[in-house]
Amino acid sequence: MATRVIIVRHGQSNYNAQQKIQGRSDASVLTEKGQKDAATVGENLSQIPIEAIYCSPLQRAKSTAEIIGRNLTNPLAIQPTEKLLEINLPIWENMVKQEVKDQYPDEYRCWHDRPGEFKMILEDGKEHYPVLDLYKQAQDFWRETLPQHQGQTILIVAHNGINRCLLLAALGIDPSVYHRIQQSNCCINILNFTGDFGEPVQIESLNQTAHMGVPLPPPRPSYKGLRLLLVRHGETQWNRDSRFQGVRDIPLNDNGRGQARKAAQFLKDVEIDFAVSSPLSRPKETAEIILENHPGVSLDLKTDLTEICHGLWEGKLESEIEADFPGLLHEWKTAPESVQMPEGENLQQVWDRAIACWQEILNQYYEDGKPKTGLIVAHDAINKVILCYLLGLQTANFWSVKQGNGAVSVIDYDKNPDSPPVLQAINITSHLGGVLDKTAVGAL
C-alpha cells in the first residue's frame, strides 16, 4: 500500500510581503493573509485521514501547521523537526532581495543559474553549499521518516527551499534543477511512495493553489516569455475499463466531456493566445470544449502529439495482455524504458517525437517581448514524457509523473524558449473535485 505524503508551504509571512530573504531567520511571522490561507488549507484537507504532521520549527511554518491541524477532523500533535528547516543563507538573511542582487551580483547569478554550484564563505572561512546541503537534509528526512509511516498519509508543513529539495530528492532529480520547481505560499503537493526512500515514487500533484482562489499559480516577476497549459484529454470508456487504447481513435465518454467542460470553466478567465492538440478525437474534442470560452483561437493539430502506439496491445485488458505476452506487462510497469510494444513503439521513440514537437511549439509561437499563453492538449504518455524531460528525468522515470484525465499542468518559460522552464504546477485536478486526483486509473 502506498504512503501518501502531502507537502504544504507555510502561509505568507511579513518577510514574503516585504520581499526579504528569510532562510533560517526566525524573525518573520505569518501575516493575516497567511493565517487565513492556512485555515483554508486545513479545511480542504479536513476529509483526508492524516495520521501524522511534521513541520519546520521556524515559527512561520509551525504556526501554519498548527492552524491546519486545528481544522482537521482528527486533531494531531505537531512534530517539529530540524530536518525541515529552511535553506541556510546566513550572509543574505534579513536582506531585501534587490539588495542581495545589488551587493552580491556574481553570487546571486550563480545562485539563480547554477544552484548546485552556489556556495557561501562563512565567517570561519569554511565553504557552505546551501542547495547541496539542503538536498542532503531532505534525503535524511525521507530515510528517517518513511519507514515509520508505511501505508499511511502524512502531512509536512515547511518552506519554499526545503519543499523543493524534498520533491527533488524523492524523485531522484538532480539539485541543479532546484529553481525549476515552484512553491507558492500555502500550496499543496502530493507524493505517493511505494516503499522506503529510493523505491519508486510518483508525484501526483505539484503546487496546487486553487483552494486559495488562485486557479493557476501566477508567473514569476521576471516572466516575459511563454506560458504553456498542458492538459490531458477527458475520460474515454476505454480509460474507465482499463483497456489500452494507444493510437485507436476512441472518443470521450459522457464523463470525459464533463471533465472537459470543468477544465473549460477552470480556464475560462485565462487569456489563451494559441492552442495545439493531438489529432485524435479525444484530445481534439477536449481542446474544442475548452476553446468554446476563447472564440477566435484556432486549433493547431500536431501528429507528433499522438499517443504511444501500443501495437498488438491495443483494445486489450491487462489480463488479456498477460495471457498473450507473459511477463511483458510487468516489465512495462517496472522498467518501461526497456519495453518494445509488439508491432508498436518504445518509450524512446515517443520521447523523441514528443520533445521535438514541444520544441517546435516553443519556436513557432514565441515572440520576443510579447508574453503569450498556449493550450496544449494531448495524452497520458505524451504528457508524461514531456514533464519528465522538463524535470530532468529519463524514460526510466515514466511512472514518476501522474496525469489524470482533464488535468492541467502549467509550464513557464520566463524569458525565451532557450531559458530553463519553470514547473509552476503539475496535474491540477481540483476543478474535478478536491485536492486528490480521483480520475480513472485506466490504461493509456
N, C-alpha and C positions, 0 to 999 in steps of 0.2 A: 504493500500500500504506500502511495506517495506521501511525502511530507510536504505540506503546503507552507510556504513562508511568505507572509505579507510584509512588505517593507515600505515604511512611510517616512517622508522627510518632515522635520519639525515645521510648525507654523511660522508665519512671517515674524521676524524679530525686529527690534528697533534698529539694529545694525543692518539688516537687509534693507529696511526702508531708507537708511542713510547711505547705502552703497559702501559700507565699511567691510573690510576683511575681518572675519571672525576667528577662524582657526580654532584653537583650543582656549581662547579667551572666554571667560565665563561672565563677562560684563553685560552681554546682550540678553534681553528678555523679550518675551512674546508681546507683540502689540495687541490691541483689542481685536484687530482683524485676525491675527494669528490664533488667538484664543477661540474665536468663533469658528474659524476653519477647522481647528482641531476637534471641536464638538461635532461639526458636520461629518468629519471622518468617522468619529465614533458611532454616529447614527447610521452611517452607511455600512459599517462593519458589524452592527449590533446583532444581526441574524446569523452571522458566521460563527460556528463553535470554536473559538480561540482558546487554546489551552496553556499558553504562556506568553508573557510580554517582556521583551528585553529592550533596554534603551541606553543611550549615552547618559552619563552622569551630569553632563552640562545642562544648566537649568532650562535652556530653551527647548531641548529635546525631552528632558524629564517632565517638564510641565505639559508638553504636548501629549506624552504618553499617559500622564495622569488624567488629563481631560478626556482622552479617547477611552481610557479604562472605565471612567465613571459612566460612560454612555453605553457600555456593553451590557448584554443581558446577564452575563455571569461575571461580576467584577473579579479581577485578579490582582495579585500582588505584582508590583512593577519590579523588575530585576535590572538595576543599573549595572553596567559593566564597562570597564575602561577599554575593552576591545572594540567598543562602538564610539570611542572618542573621534572627534573630527580631525581632519588633516592638520598636521603640526606645521604652522608657518610663523615661527616666533619673531622673525625680523619684520614681517608685514602686518602682524596682528594689530587691530585697532586703527589701522590707516584706511583712509578713503581710497577706493580702487584707483582713481585718477592720480592720486599722489604716488601710488606704487608705480604706475606706468611712467610717471614723470621722473621719479628718483631712481628707479631701477629698470631702465628701458631694455637692456640686454637680457637681464634675468627674467623680466616679465615676458619677453618674446620667447625665450626658451621654455618657460612655464606653459605658454599658450600653444607653441608649435611642437615642442618635444618634451612633454611632461615626464616621460620616463628618464630623461637625462637631467632634469631640473634638480639643482642642488643649492643648499644654503651653507655658508661657512659660519658656524656657531661661535660664540664668544671664546670657547676653549680651543678654537682652531679646528675642530672636527668637522668633517663633511656630513651633511644631512640631506638625504634624498627623500623629500616629503611624499611623493606619489609612490615610490617603490616601498617605502616603509609602511605606508598606509595599506598597500596591496597585501603585504605580508601579514599585517594586523587582521585584515579581512579573512585571509586564509586560515589564520589561527582561530578566529571566531567560529568559522564553519567547522573546523576539525573538532573543536571543543563542544559545540552546541548541538550539532545534528544528531549524534548518537543518543542524546538524551530525549529526542522527540520523534522517533520513528513512527510514521503513520499519523502524526498529529498536525494541527495547524497552529503556527506560532506567529506572533507579531513583533516586528522590530521597528523601533522609532529612533531615528538617528539624524544624520546630516547629509548635505549635498555630496561632499567628497567621499566619506566612508560608504554611503549608499552606492555610489558609482563603483567603488572597489569591491563591495560585496557582490554586486551583479557581475562585474568582470571576472572576479576570481571564481565565482560559482560556475560560470560558463566556460572557463578556461581561456578567456580573452586576454591578450597582452595589455599591460597597463599603458602602453603607448597610445591607445585609443581612448584614454581617460576622458578627454573633452568631447567625445562623440556622444556621450550619454547625458541626457538632460534630466534634471531633478528639480521640479517646481516645489515650492512650499506646500506641504500637506498633500503631495501627490501620493498615489498608491501604485506599487509594483507587486507582481506576484510571480514567485518561482515555485516550480514543482520538482522536488528531488526524488529520485527513485531509490536512493540509499544514502550512504555517507558521502562526505565531500570527496570529489574525484570520480564518483559514479555519475551516470548520465543525469542531466538536469534540463528542464525546459523553462524558458521564460514565457509565461502565459500573458503577461502584460507589462508594459513599461510606461511610467509617468502618466497615469490616469489623473485627469483634473476635472472631468465633467461633473463630479459630485459637488464641486465648489461653484458650479455655474459657469465654468470655463470649458466649453466643449473640446477645444484644441489648445494645447499649450502655445502661448504666444512666441514668436520668433525672438531670438536674442537681439540685444540692441544693435549689434553690428550688421544685422541682416539687410541685404540688398540684392539678393540673388533669386533662387528658385525654391519654392515650397511644393513638395510632391505629396499628394494624398494617395497612398497605396491601399487599395480596397480589394478584399476577396469577394467573389460573387456570392449571391444568396444561395440558399439551400436548394438542392435538387432531390428528387425522390431517391436517386442512387446514393447520394450522401446519407440520407435518412436510413437507407437499407444497408449501408456499409458495402456498397458494390463499387468496384473500381471502374472509373469512367474514362480517365485519360483524355484522348482526343475524340471520343464519342461525343456527338453534339446533343447532350442531354439538357433539356430546358429546365428552368426554375420550376419548382412546385409552388403551391399557394403560400406556404410558409416562407419560401425564398423570396417571393415577390413582396411579402410583408416585411421581410428583413431589408430588402432594397428600399422600400418606402420609408422605413425607420431611419436608414442611413441617409436618405434624401432629406428628411426632416432635420436630422442631426447636422447636416452640412448646408442647410438652407441659407444661412446667413453668411456663409463663407464665399468670398468673391472668387470664382473659378474662371481662369483665363483660357484654359485649353483642356482637352480630355482625350485619353487614349485607352484602348481596350483590346483585349484578345478578340479575334473574330468569332469565337464560339458563342452560341446563343446565350449561355448562362451569364458570362460576364458582360456581354453586349447589352442584354436586357437590363442587368443591374445598373450599368452606366447610363442607359437611356432613362431609367426611372429617376436616378439622381439628377440628371440634367434637365428634367422637367421644370425644376426650380431655377434653371440657369439658361433661359432662352437665348439663342444666338451663339451658344458654344457648340461647335460641331464635334463629332466623334471620329477620331483618327484610329483606324484598325491596324494593329501590328501583328503579323503572323507569328513572329518570334516570341510573342507572349502567350501562345497556345500552350495548354497544359502538357505535362510529360506524357509521352506515348508509352502506355503500359503494354502495348503489343497484345500477346495472347492472354494477358490477364484481364483485359477489358471486358466488362459485362459480368465478371465473376465475383462471388463472395470469397472471403478468406478461406473458408472450408473447402471450396472448390479449387482454389489455387493450391492449397496444401496437398490436396489429393492428386492434382495434375503435375505439380512441381515440388516434390517433397523437399523441405528444408530451405527453399529459396525465400519464402515469405519471412522466415525467422532471420535470415541473413539481411533482408531488406529492412527489418526493424532494428537490427543491431549493428550492421555495417553497410549502410545504404550506398556508400561510395563504391562498393565492390560489386554491385548488382547490375548485370546487363539484363534488361527486361526482354523476355523471349519475343523476338521479332519487333522489339520496341527500342527505347532509348536507355542510356545510362545517365546518371546524375551529372556527370561532367559535360555531356552534350547539352543538357538542359541549362546548366550553369553558363556555358559559353554563349549560347544564343540569348539567354535572358539578360546577362550582363551587357552584352553588345547592344541589345535593344535599349536597355536602360541608358547607356551612354549616348546612344543615338537620340533618345528623347531629350536628354540634357542639352546636347549640342543644337538640336533643332529648335528648341523653344527658349533658350536663354537669350536675353537681350541686355547688353551692358547698360547698367543704370536704370533698368526697368524691372522691379520686382514682380514676379508672377507666381500664381498658384495653379498647379495642374492636377487633374484627377487621372489616376491610372487604375484600371480595374482588370484583374487577372485571376489567377488560380492559386490553389494551395502550394503546389510545388514551385511554381514561378515566384510567388511572393516570398517563400521561404529562402530560396537560393539568393534572391536579391538582398534580403535582410541579413542573411549570413555573410554575404560579400561586404555589405556596408559595415558590419560589426567586426570584420577581420577574421571571420570563421572560414571553415572549409566545407567541402561536400560531406565529410565525415560527421559534421555537426548539424546535418539537415534536420534532425528531430529536435534540436535545441530551441527552435522557434515555433510558437503556436500561431496558427492563422484560422480564426473562426469564420464561418460564413457571415458575410456582411460586416466584417471587422475593418477598422480604419487604422492605418499606421501613418505617421507624419515624419517626413524627412526634409530637412532644410539644408540648402547649400547657401551659406551665409553670404558668400561673395560671388563665386562663379562655379561652373561645373568642375573645375580643377581643384577647388578648395575642399578640405575634408568635410564630409557630410555630418550633420548633427541629427541623431536619432531622437526626435522630440517625443515620440510616442510609438509604441508597438501594440498592435492587436487591441485597439479600443473596441469593446463590445457593450459599453454601458448603455448605449441607446437601445440595446436589445433586452435590457433588464439586469440591473445590479452590477457589482464590480467584478464578479466572476464570469468567465466565459462559459455560457450554458448552451452553446451551439452544438450541432451534431458532431459526434466523434467520427463520422463516416469516412469512407475511403477517399482517395484523391479524385 
